[in-house]
Amino acid sequence: MERITARANEKIKYAVQLSSSASKRNENGEFFLEGARLCSDAAVSGIEIVRAFFTSDALTKYERYIADITSACSECYEISKEVASKMSDTGSAQGVFCICKMKDNSCQINPDGKYLALENVQDPSNLGAICRSAEAIGLDGLIVSGGCDIYNPKALRAAMGSSLRMPVMLCDNLSELLSSTDMLTIASVPRKDAEDIRKVNKDGGVICCIGNEGNGLTDEVINACKVRATIPMEGRAESFNASAAAAILAWELKR
């Protein structure tokens, strides 16, 4: 295994660029992963790993995870701790990094499936948490329109592999998609005149939409939906956090 000790190495610089730049990721169709378990999970899930990097300590400490990675990747490098610190996006690097090919994120929807659609969700931690909830509850996938890049390193970490395992589809025009489908489409809104989500008939295919953390759904998406629904709330709270609302709505879709 070739060893890299120079922080200015071109392969290291490229990895750092992928980590920090959504445009670089989209331009090259590749993304950056950090962490032994997450990189291992990508390999096991069938994500194509282009290049992998490990510190000498990681090769010993995370031997089982690294075995999964090296079996799926032929271009592996040992790196120094100094190089690992340059690559890391966390406070305590494990010393395991991968460059991976993006999945097919085209919008291919099962008309009988249950989906959450996210419009302009900005916080990568929210995006990742919603992915985890959607997978755990058993949704058929997520539709993401605008907002945070699904390959943002913080979003990938928060998803804990869920966004690599389940369908996460990108949609340029959510209102157009909603208007063109025969599925039940629900706009989640914190309005008193909206229908209680628990009372909505959710048989068959459903797309339930969740909006931006501060501004909610756009009028275009709300108007494109067949139903406006809300999560009943007690006390003086005006709305749920986006990831909390998503977990509740996902549960209701599958209940």
Buried (B, 14 or more C-beta within 10 A) or exposed (E): BEEBEBBEBEBBBBBBBBBEBBEBBEEBEBBBBBBBBBBBBBBBEEBBBBBBBBBBEBBEBBEEBBEBBBEBBEEBBBBBBEBBEBBBBEEEBBBBBBBBEBBEBEBEBEEEBBBBBBBBBBBBBBBBBBBBBBBEBEBBBBBBBBBBBBBBBBBBBBBBBBBBBBBBBBBEBBBEBBBEBEBBBBBBBBEEEBBEBEEBEBEEBBBBBBBBBEEBBBEBBBEBBBBBBBBEEEEEEEBBEBBBBBBBBBBBBBE
